[in-house]
Amino acid sequence: MPRSRAILLLFLTGLFGLAGWLLRAPEEPGTDQPDSYASPATEQPITPIPDSLALDARKVELGRRLFHDKRLSRDDTVSCASCHDLKMAGGDGQTVAVGVQRQMGTVNSPTVLNSAFNFSQFWDGRASTLEEQAQGPVHNPIEMASNWAEVIKKLSLDAQYVRDFQAIWPDGMKAANIQSAIAEFERSLITPHSAFDRYLKGDSQALSPEARKGWDLFRNLGCIACHQGVNMGGNMYANLGVMGDFFADRGKPLEKSDLGRYNVTGREEDRHVFKVPTLRNIALTAPYFHDGSIEKLEQSVDAMARYQLGVELSEPDRAALVAFMQSLNGRLPVVVP
């Protein structure tokens, strides 16, 4: 085993132990008490998604329009919503993103839902904020193939845009302000009230018996070591293939995008390291992984168990884990384009 993987395995093993220590046992043997998760201060690793966030309503509305505006792309054919369709749980259902002139991207489009809770953006974490992320696709020659000067030139012909920008910012329509508005809208795209969140808040009947079994397996197998926090992911990086060679078994030549965070840092220990994706609404956001190589949630669960935990799941255990993950579907935002 390469030294970097060995180190990561030891790190994850320690996390598994820590996660087990953090979990509270039932108050009485045999009772079905919901686990009360709050914050690190209360020694719990998962918190429910809040009902709302404190946001600037004017920015959110302006950002909503910009998010759906195809004039952000060079040929006016691609908007943010093209790859992050809110009717498709914030993804696009494609293996990889599709940009201007039907050019194929190199990675799967991650959901934009609950992205406010991610500690970095993109699979390789190259953007630290949603504002920074917003400029990436605009300048990417495969995605939107444009630049802020060209975008502002087109949007400045829209009198309503001009008025709305000036009403919020004294300097009007600037690149930073466009990014700020889009980011504020994206922060509004949260999905509270999942069955699992209701369970965490005290509704012991919110989870089916099979989903409850899946929740127990999720903790006992160690999935919770990487998928925790309010977003059940999005708050750490991990190597894809701790207990096996995912890329060798995939049967496809390595691409630059498969190097993950290594492309950002150039450090050997970051080869094949990616931001851990959120599990929120995971049942709605196929296909899976950075390369979109896995089509079904059941296959994704099997792959994670095999390559990250070194476990081969039985059919009942797989079904229980899938049932638990289906309980993570929250209330999707209703947004008019």
VEXDREN-2710 file (C-alpha; in Angstrom, 1 decimal):
% VEXDREN-2710
k/r/px/py/pz
1/MET/0.0/0.0/0.0
2/PRO/1.4/3.5/-0.9
3/ARG/2.5/5.5/2.1
4/SER/-0.1/8.2/1.5
5/ARG/-2.9/5.7/1.5
6/ALA/-1.6/4.0/4.6
7/ILE/-1.5/7.3/6.4
8/LEU/-5.0/8.1/5.3
9/LEU/-6.2/4.7/6.4
10/LEU/-4.8/5.2/9.8
11/PHE/-6.5/8.7/9.9
12/LEU/-9.8/7.3/8.9
13/THR/-9.5/4.4/11.4
14/GLY/-9.0/7.0/14.1
15/LEU/-12.1/8.9/12.8
16/PHE/-14.2/5.7/13.0
17/GLY/-13.2/5.3/16.6
18/LEU/-13.9/9.0/17.3
19/ALA/-17.3/8.8/15.6
20/GLY/-18.3/5.8/17.6
21/TRP/-17.3/7.5/20.8
22/LEU/-19.3/10.6/19.9
23/LEU/-22.5/8.6/19.4
24/ARG/-24.8/8.4/22.4
25/ALA/-26.3/5.1/23.4
26/PRO/-30.1/4.8/23.9
27/GLU/-31.2/5.9/27.3
28/GLU/-32.5/2.5/28.1
29/PRO/-31.7/-0.9/26.5
30/GLY/-34.3/-1.8/23.9
31/THR/-35.8/1.6/23.6
32/ASP/-36.1/3.4/20.2
33/GLN/-35.0/6.8/21.2
34/PRO/-34.1/9.2/18.4
35/ASP/-30.5/10.3/18.5
36/SER/-30.2/13.9/19.6
37/TYR/-27.7/15.6/17.3
38/ALA/-26.9/19.3/17.8
39/SER/-23.3/20.6/17.3
40/PRO/-19.7/19.7/18.1
41/ALA/-20.2/21.4/21.4
42/THR/-22.7/18.7/22.4
43/GLU/-20.5/15.9/21.1
44/GLN/-22.6/15.1/18.1
45/PRO/-21.3/14.9/14.5
46/ILE/-24.6/15.6/12.5
47/THR/-27.0/18.5/12.7
48/PRO/-30.3/18.9/10.9
49/ILE/-30.5/21.4/8.1
50/PRO/-31.9/24.7/9.4
51/ASP/-35.4/25.8/8.2
52/SER/-33.9/29.0/6.8
53/LEU/-30.8/31.1/6.6
54/ALA/-30.4/34.9/7.1
55/LEU/-29.9/36.2/3.6
56/ASP/-30.3/39.4/1.6
57/ALA/-33.6/39.0/-0.2
58/ARG/-32.7/41.5/-2.9
59/LYS/-29.4/39.6/-3.7
60/VAL/-31.2/36.3/-3.7
61/GLU/-33.8/37.5/-6.3
62/LEU/-31.1/39.1/-8.5
63/GLY/-29.0/36.0/-8.2
64/ARG/-32.0/33.8/-9.1
65/ARG/-32.3/35.7/-12.4
66/LEU/-28.5/35.5/-13.1
67/PHE/-28.4/31.8/-12.2
68/HIS/-30.9/31.1/-15.0
69/ASP/-29.5/33.7/-17.5
70/LYS/-27.8/32.1/-20.5
71/ARG/-26.1/35.4/-21.4
72/LEU/-23.4/34.4/-19.0
73/SER/-22.1/32.1/-21.7
74/ARG/-20.3/33.1/-24.8
75/ASP/-23.1/32.0/-27.2
76/ASP/-26.1/32.5/-24.9
77/THR/-26.8/28.8/-24.7
78/VAL/-25.7/27.8/-21.2
79/SER/-26.7/29.1/-17.8
80/CYS/-25.8/28.0/-14.3
81/ALA/-29.1/26.1/-14.3
82/SER/-28.1/24.1/-17.3
83/CYS/-25.7/22.0/-15.2
84/HIS/-27.5/22.6/-11.9
85/ASP/-31.2/22.1/-12.7
86/LEU/-33.3/22.7/-9.7
87/LYS/-36.0/20.4/-11.1
88/MET/-33.3/17.7/-11.0
89/ALA/-32.2/18.2/-7.3
90/GLY/-29.5/20.7/-8.4
91/GLY/-27.7/18.4/-10.8
92/ASP/-28.2/17.6/-14.5
93/GLY/-28.4/13.8/-14.6
94/GLN/-25.5/13.6/-17.0
95/THR/-22.3/11.7/-16.6
96/VAL/-20.3/14.9/-17.0
97/ALA/-21.3/18.5/-17.6
98/VAL/-22.1/19.7/-21.1
99/GLY/-21.1/23.2/-22.0
100/VAL/-21.2/25.6/-25.0
101/GLN/-21.3/23.9/-28.4
102/ARG/-22.2/20.7/-26.7
103/GLN/-18.6/20.3/-25.4
104/MET/-18.3/17.5/-22.8
105/GLY/-16.7/18.4/-19.5
106/THR/-14.4/16.3/-17.4
107/VAL/-16.4/15.8/-14.1
108/ASN/-19.9/15.1/-13.0
109/SER/-21.9/18.2/-12.0
110/PRO/-22.3/18.2/-8.2
111/THR/-25.7/19.3/-6.8
112/VAL/-25.9/23.0/-5.9
113/LEU/-28.5/22.3/-3.2
114/ASN/-27.1/22.8/0.3
115/SER/-23.8/24.0/-1.2
116/ALA/-23.9/26.8/1.4
117/PHE/-22.8/24.2/3.9
118/ASN/-19.7/23.0/2.0
119/PHE/-16.3/24.1/3.3
120/SER/-15.0/24.4/-0.3
121/GLN/-16.5/24.1/-3.8
122/PHE/-15.8/21.9/-6.8
123/TRP/-14.8/18.2/-6.5
124/ASP/-11.1/19.3/-6.0
125/GLY/-11.9/22.1/-3.6
126/ARG/-10.2/24.7/-5.7
127/ALA/-12.7/27.4/-4.7
128/SER/-13.1/28.3/-1.1
129/THR/-16.4/30.2/-1.4
130/LEU/-19.5/30.2/-3.5
131/GLU/-18.5/33.7/-4.8
132/GLU/-15.2/32.2/-6.0
133/GLN/-16.9/29.2/-7.5
134/ALA/-19.3/31.4/-9.5
135/GLN/-16.6/32.7/-11.8
136/GLY/-15.2/29.3/-12.6
137/PRO/-17.7/28.1/-15.2
138/VAL/-17.9/31.6/-16.8
139/HIS/-14.2/31.5/-17.7
140/ASN/-14.0/27.7/-18.4
141/PRO/-13.6/27.3/-22.2
142/ILE/-15.6/24.1/-22.1
143/GLU/-18.5/25.3/-19.9
144/MET/-19.5/28.9/-20.6
145/ALA/-16.3/30.1/-22.5
146/SER/-16.8/33.8/-21.7
147/ASN/-15.4/36.4/-19.3
148/TRP/-16.8/39.1/-17.1
149/ALA/-16.1/41.9/-19.5
150/GLU/-18.3/40.2/-22.2
151/VAL/-21.0/39.2/-19.7
152/ILE/-21.3/42.7/-18.3
153/LYS/-21.4/44.2/-21.8
154/LYS/-24.4/42.1/-22.6
155/LEU/-26.2/42.4/-19.2
156/SER/-25.7/46.2/-19.2
157/LEU/-28.2/46.4/-22.1
158/ASP/-30.8/45.1/-19.7
159/ALA/-32.2/48.2/-18.0
160/GLN/-33.8/46.2/-15.2
161/TYR/-30.5/44.6/-14.3
162/VAL/-28.8/48.0/-14.3
163/ARG/-31.4/49.4/-11.9
164/ASP/-31.3/46.3/-9.6
165/PHE/-27.5/46.3/-9.3
166/GLN/-27.4/50.0/-8.5
167/ALA/-30.0/49.6/-5.9
168/ILE/-27.8/47.1/-4.0
169/TRP/-24.3/48.3/-4.8
170/PRO/-23.1/51.9/-5.2
171/ASP/-20.7/50.7/-7.9
172/GLY/-23.4/48.9/-9.9
173/MET/-22.8/46.0/-12.1
174/LYS/-19.3/44.6/-11.4
175/ALA/-17.9/41.1/-11.6
176/ALA/-17.7/40.8/-7.8
177/ASN/-21.3/41.9/-7.5
178/ILE/-22.5/39.4/-10.0
179/GLN/-20.6/36.7/-8.1
180/SER/-22.1/37.9/-4.8
181/ALA/-25.6/37.8/-6.1
182/ILE/-25.3/34.3/-7.6
183/ALA/-23.7/33.0/-4.4
184/GLU/-26.5/34.5/-2.2
185/PHE/-29.1/32.8/-4.4
186/GLU/-27.2/29.5/-4.1
187/ARG/-27.1/29.8/-0.3
188/SER/-30.9/30.0/-0.4
189/LEU/-31.1/26.5/-1.9
190/ILE/-31.4/24.4/1.2
191/THR/-33.5/21.3/1.7
192/PRO/-34.8/21.0/5.3
193/HIS/-37.4/18.7/6.7
194/SER/-36.1/15.4/5.5
195/ALA/-37.3/12.3/7.4
196/PHE/-33.9/11.9/8.9
197/ASP/-33.8/15.5/10.1
198/ARG/-37.3/15.0/11.7
199/TYR/-35.9/11.9/13.4
200/LEU/-32.9/13.9/14.7
201/LYS/-35.3/16.5/16.1
202/GLY/-37.2/13.9/18.1
203/ASP/-39.7/12.2/15.8
204/SER/-38.9/8.5/16.5
205/GLN/-41.4/7.4/13.9
206/ALA/-39.9/9.5/11.1
207/LEU/-37.6/6.6/9.9
208/SER/-38.9/3.3/8.7
209/PRO/-37.5/0.2/10.5
210/GLU/-35.3/-0.5/7.5
211/ALA/-34.0/3.1/7.3
212/ARG/-33.3/2.9/11.1
213/LYS/-31.3/-0.3/10.5
214/GLY/-29.4/1.6/7.7
215/TRP/-28.7/4.4/10.1
216/ASP/-27.2/1.9/12.6
217/LEU/-25.1/0.4/9.8
218/PHE/-24.0/3.8/8.6
219/ARG/-22.5/4.4/12.0
220/ASN/-21.2/1.0/12.8
221/LEU/-19.5/0.5/9.4
222/GLY/-17.8/3.9/9.6
223/CYS/-19.6/5.8/6.8
224/ILE/-20.1/8.6/9.4
225/ALA/-16.4/9.2/9.6
226/CYS/-16.5/11.1/6.3
227/HIS/-20.2/11.8/5.9
228/GLN/-21.0/14.1/8.8
229/GLY/-21.8/17.7/9.6
230/VAL/-25.0/19.4/8.6
231/ASN/-24.4/18.4/4.9
232/MET/-23.4/14.8/5.8
233/GLY/-20.3/15.5/3.6
234/GLY/-18.7/18.6/2.1
235/ASN/-16.5/19.3/5.1
236/MET/-13.4/17.3/4.5
237/TYR/-11.3/15.6/1.7
238/ALA/-10.8/11.9/1.3
239/ASN/-8.8/9.5/-0.9
240/LEU/-11.0/7.6/-3.4
241/GLY/-9.8/4.0/-3.0
242/VAL/-8.5/3.6/0.6
243/MET/-9.1/-0.2/0.6
244/GLY/-8.8/-1.0/-3.1
245/ASP/-7.8/0.5/-6.5
246/PHE/-11.0/2.1/-7.7
247/PHE/-9.4/3.5/-10.8
248/ALA/-7.8/0.2/-11.9
249/ASP/-11.1/-1.7/-11.4
250/ARG/-13.0/1.0/-13.3
251/GLY/-11.7/-0.2/-16.6
252/LYS/-11.1/3.2/-18.0
253/PRO/-7.8/5.1/-18.6
254/LEU/-6.9/7.7/-16.0
255/GLU/-7.9/11.3/-16.8
256/LYS/-6.4/14.5/-15.4
257/SER/-9.6/15.0/-13.4
258/ASP/-9.1/11.7/-11.7
259/LEU/-6.1/13.2/-9.9
260/GLY/-8.5/15.3/-7.8
261/ARG/-6.9/17.7/-5.3
262/TYR/-3.5/16.9/-6.7
263/ASN/-4.3/19.2/-9.6
264/VAL/-4.7/22.1/-7.1
265/THR/-1.8/21.4/-4.7
266/GLY/0.7/19.3/-6.7
267/ARG/1.3/17.3/-3.5
268/GLU/1.6/13.5/-4.0
269/GLU/-0.5/12.8/-1.0
270/ASP/-3.4/14.6/-2.7
271/ARG/-3.5/12.3/-5.7
272/HIS/-7.0/10.8/-6.1
273/VAL/-8.2/13.0/-3.2
274/PHE/-11.6/14.6/-3.5
275/LYS/-14.0/16.7/-1.4
276/VAL/-16.4/14.3/0.3
277/PRO/-19.8/14.8/-1.4
278/THR/-22.9/15.6/0.5
279/LEU/-25.4/12.7/1.0
280/ARG/-28.3/15.1/1.3
281/ASN/-30.8/14.2/-1.5
282/ILE/-28.3/11.6/-2.8
283/ALA/-31.1/9.4/-4.0
284/LEU/-32.1/12.1/-6.5
285/THR/-28.7/13.0/-7.9
286/ALA/-27.5/10.1/-10.0
287/PRO/-25.1/9.4/-11.6
288/TYR/-22.4/9.3/-8.8
289/PHE/-18.8/10.0/-8.1
290/HIS/-16.6/12.7/-9.7
291/ASP/-16.6/10.9/-13.0
292/GLY/-20.3/10.0/-13.1
293/SER/-19.2/6.4/-13.6
294/ILE/-21.8/4.8/-11.3
295/GLU/-25.5/5.0/-12.3
296/LYS/-27.4/3.5/-9.4
297/LEU/-27.4/4.4/-5.7
298/GLU/-27.2/0.7/-4.8
299/GLN/-24.0/0.4/-6.9
300/SER/-22.6/3.5/-5.3
301/VAL/-23.2/2.1/-1.8
302/ASP/-21.5/-1.1/-2.8
303/ALA/-18.5/0.8/-4.2
304/MET/-18.1/2.9/-1.1
305/ALA/-18.2/-0.1/1.2
306/ARG/-15.7/-1.9/-0.9
307/TYR/-13.1/0.8/-1.8
308/GLN/-13.4/3.0/1.4
309/LEU/-14.2/0.5/4.1
310/GLY/-13.0/-2.9/2.7
311/VAL/-16.5/-4.4/3.2
312/GLU/-18.7/-6.5/0.9
313/LEU/-22.3/-5.8/1.8
314/SER/-25.0/-8.4/2.0
315/GLU/-28.2/-7.7/0.1
316/PRO/-30.2/-6.8/3.2
317/ASP/-27.5/-4.5/4.5
318/ARG/-27.3/-2.7/1.1
319/ALA/-31.1/-2.3/1.0
320/ALA/-31.1/-0.9/4.5
321/LEU/-28.3/1.6/3.7
322/VAL/-30.2/2.7/0.6
323/ALA/-33.4/3.1/2.6
324/PHE/-31.5/5.3/5.1
325/MET/-30.1/7.4/2.3
326/GLN/-33.6/7.9/0.8
327/SER/-34.6/9.3/4.2
328/LEU/-32.1/12.2/3.5
329/ASN/-34.3/13.7/0.8
330/GLY/-35.4/17.1/2.0
331/ARG/-38.0/19.6/0.9
332/LEU/-36.7/20.9/-2.4
333/PRO/-36.8/24.6/-3.1
334/VAL/-39.5/25.9/-5.4
335/VAL/-37.9/28.3/-7.7
336/VAL/-39.4/30.0/-10.7
337/PRO/-36.7/30.5/-13.5
END
